Amino acid sequence: RGLEDRIRWRYKFAEVTEELNQDRDALVDGFRKKQAQLDAAAKRVQEANAAKRELLELRQTYRVFDEYRRRRKEEFEEQHYKAKLRELGNTRMEETGGAV
């Protein structure tokens, strides 16, 4: 009976060892999947931050451009207004012969 018990123990021990190995492999696979999910989430966050930075840079560029355009428009309108006043003044001078 002793040999039979040893063979049975060895067989059961091999099953238990195989089951433990499978559990460990499943645990490692679970950790790998979780790490892959975390890596993917970190990548998405990085991409979102890059997009936000780019958007902020575009907004800043547009602000600078709009300020420059507004300033040029104001200068143009001021020059146009002064030229119109000069023209009206010259016209009045011609009409009145220089008398105000």
ZAVO-160169 format. One line per 10 residues: number of its first residue (from 1); for each residue x, y, z of C-alpha. Coordinates in Angstrom, 2 decimals. Layout:
// ZAVO-160169
NUM> X:Y:Z ~ ...
***
This chain:
// ZAVO-160169
1> 0.00:0.00:0.00 ~ 2.90:2.39:0.55 ~ 3.88:2.49:-3.12 ~ 0.29:3.12:-4.14 ~ 0.03:6.04:-1.68 ~ 3.25:7.55:-2.99 ~ 2.08:7.29:-6.60 ~ -1.29:8.81:-5.69 ~ 0.47:11.63:-3.76 ~ 2.82:12.30:-6.67
11> -0.13:12.43:-9.11 ~ -2.12:14.78:-6.87 ~ 0.97:16.91:-6.21 ~ 1.52:17.30:-9.98 ~ -2.11:18.41:-10.39 ~ -1.79:20.90:-7.56 ~ 1.50:22.21:-8.95 ~ -0.04:22.58:-12.42 ~ -3.03:24.37:-10.96 ~ -0.76:26.76:-9.04
21> 1.24:27.44:-12.20 ~ -1.97:28.17:-14.12 ~ -3.16:30.52:-11.36 ~ 0.19:32.33:-11.36 ~ 0.11:32.62:-15.17 ~ -3.44:33.98:-15.00 ~ -2.35:36.51:-12.38 ~ 0.61:37.63:-14.50 ~ -1.65:37.94:-17.57 ~ -4.06:40.03:-15.51
31> -1.24:42.35:-14.46 ~ -0.05:42.66:-18.05 ~ -3.55:43.54:-19.25 ~ -3.94:46.10:-16.48 ~ -0.54:47.61:-17.33 ~ -1.51:47.78:-21.00 ~ -4.73:49.60:-20.04 ~ -2.79:52.04:-17.87 ~ -0.27:52.65:-20.66 ~ -3.09:53.29:-23.14
41> -4.77:55.71:-20.72 ~ -1.47:57.55:-20.17 ~ -0.97:57.79:-23.93 ~ -4.47:59.23:-24.37 ~ -3.78:61.81:-21.66 ~ -0.49:62.77:-23.34 ~ -2.22:63.16:-26.70 ~ -5.00:65.23:-25.13 ~ -2.44:67.47:-23.42 ~ -0.55:67.91:-26.69
51> -3.80:68.88:-28.42 ~ -4.60:71.37:-25.64 ~ -1.13:72.92:-25.92 ~ -1.49:73.22:-29.67 ~ -4.92:74.80:-29.29 ~ -3.57:77.31:-26.76 ~ -0.71:78.18:-29.12 ~ -3.17:78.70:-31.98 ~ -5.34:80.92:-29.81 ~ -2.33:82.98:-28.76
61> -1.22:83.32:-32.39 ~ -4.71:84.42:-33.38 ~ -4.77:87.00:-30.55 ~ -1.47:88.47:-31.71 ~ -2.61:88.49:-35.32 ~ -5.98:90.06:-34.43 ~ -4.31:92.75:-32.33 ~ -1.91:93.56:-35.18 ~ -4.78:93.65:-37.70 ~ -6.89:95.88:-35.44
71> -3.98:98.28:-34.91 ~ -3.31:98.50:-38.65 ~ -6.98:99.11:-39.34 ~ -7.11:101.89:-36.77 ~ -3.99:103.50:-38.30 ~ -5.49:103.25:-41.77 ~ -8.79:104.73:-40.67 ~ -6.98:107.55:-38.85 ~ -4.88:108.34:-41.94 ~ -7.98:108.18:-44.13
81> -9.86:110.50:-41.73 ~ -6.97:113.01:-41.68 ~ -6.73:112.93:-45.49 ~ -10.48:113.51:-45.76 ~ -10.23:116.47:-43.37 ~ -7.35:117.94:-45.37 ~ -9.32:117.52:-48.57 ~ -12.39:119.17:-47.06 ~ -10.22:121.98:-45.67 ~ -8.61:122.54:-49.07
91> -12.03:122.54:-50.73 ~ -13.32:125.11:-48.24 ~ -10.21:127.25:-48.74 ~ -10.79:127.19:-52.48 ~ -14.46:128.05:-52.10 ~ -13.89:130.91:-49.68 ~ -10.67:132.16:-51.25 ~ -8.69:131.63:-48.06 ~ -11.07:133.56:-45.76 ~ -12.32:131.60:-42.83
***
